[in-house]
Amino acid sequence: MLERANRDEAESFLRDNPDIEYIDLLIADLNGIYRGKRVYPEALAHVYDDGICLAKSLFASDVTGATSMYSDIGLRTGDKDSVCVPLANTICRIPWKQAAGQVQMMMQEPPGVPFSGDPQAVVAGLVERFADIGLTPVVAIEMEFYLIDRNQDEHSAPQLTLSPVTGKRQHKTQVYSITDLEDYTDFIDGIMSATRAQQLPADVAVAEYAPGQYEINLQHQTDAVAACGHGMLLKRLIKGVAEQSGYHATFMPKPFNDLAGSGMHIHVSLINSEAQNIFAQDGMNNKQLRHAVAGLLAVMPESMLIYAPGANSYRRFCKGMFVPLNLNWGYNNRTVAVRIPSGNSTARRIEHRVAGADANPYLLAASVLAGIHHGLCNKLEPPAITTGDASHSTAERVLPDSWQKAIESFASAKTLRAYLGRDFCQIYAQVKLQEYELFNRETTPLEYDWYLRNS
């Protein structure tokens, strides 16, 4: 949960790391981008005692860093500051840098109360709702990404890396390839070494469904806020280790037209006061499991803007790429939106497969927990289980398939608004509306190619 750190942590860290030259103070915005400040060791005690001031408008920033003109926490109200304080047990070294540290922060407004626009506070609020009904969410996050060349091609498009073993660019899909992992052993080992140094619970590295695409899995946590923080920090870590290794890592959901997109999957189970998994019994006939799945499907259209927050997000949704297109669920089926993985019943869980790698882990978890809570409390029933390739089903409702439709669905949301809060939902909708409008004002090279001479 959101626990403020005390000064002892800062002093202990500096004693154990006397070579540290600076510390990055990190706070994740609505887009899942870290913002903050950099301080030097002599200022760290002050940060822990008094916090730092940051503009509330950092939570009204779009993906470019521009503040939403529509937001009431930006220029329209004087761009006010609020105090941000360090979170307990989050200070650590940055392994891919020589002498640097980092600590996660949270914004408070009013003092002592987490700011409602901070995604961390949104997740914490959902966890409290589950505590009220005697349950604790257990959460794990999986993230896919591409390792790409630092140099773009002649059309300014990304290109896959040159293999450090063969010297050739990857071009064929080798899902679960051990050879691909061996070719990039130094990079993968660098990631796993850095996760251990930062105490991030990563345990699996997989070559995914496209050349140059990988997935790193995080272990499940009974602290949902911490699980999301691990996801945020893992993205930063992967990018940092990639740079150190001479590459770029991208979590852009669809960087290549003809290759699979990158997703972010979240696994959730629920334990009761006796630490028992309430989904464990009765297989797919488990009432709580069915209610939870039904709730997730009910809030999916409203939540699509969280799962797919940008223009490129919607290019990922195409047939034949193991990306859900419809409101459906199934057992041991990777083509559905909500999957119940196979395995030991004591570990039975829900895997939510819709979101892209560009999603904010905090907001993704919040929307998923909201759907599960909604289904449980209202005893909703899901449709029949989908079998086979769900992308070819015509009987099921489809997910919003464009950025505009997702913005409209989120703006008119009722269930999600009741869980995430009116103020938060208003801010997020305003930020994404501005981002959408700015994107659509730009004339693309393809438009010049198609229309400049042919119109």
Secondary structure, DSSP 8 states (H G I E B T S, - for coil): ---B--HHHHHHHHHH-TT--EEEEEEE-TTS-EEEEEE-HHHHHHHHHH-EEEEGGGGGB-TTS-B-TT-TTTGGGT--EEEEEEBTT--EE-TTSSSEEEEEEEEESSTTSB-TTSHHHHHHHHHHHHHHTT-EEEEEEEEEEEEE-SS--TTS---B-B-TTT-SB--S--TT-HHHHHHTHHHHHHHHHHHHHTT--EEEEEE-SSTTEEEEEE--BS-HHHHHHHHHHHHHHHHHHHHHTT-EEE--S-SSTTS---BEEEEEEEE-TTS-BTTSSSGGG-HHHHHHHHHHHHHHHHHHHHHS-STGGGGG--TTSS---BS-EEES-TTSSEEE--S-GGG--EEE---BTTS-HHHHHHHHHHHHHHHHHHT--------S-GGG-SSS-B---SHHHHHHHHHT-SHHHHHH-HHHHHHHHHHHHHHHHHHHHS--HHHHHHHTTT-
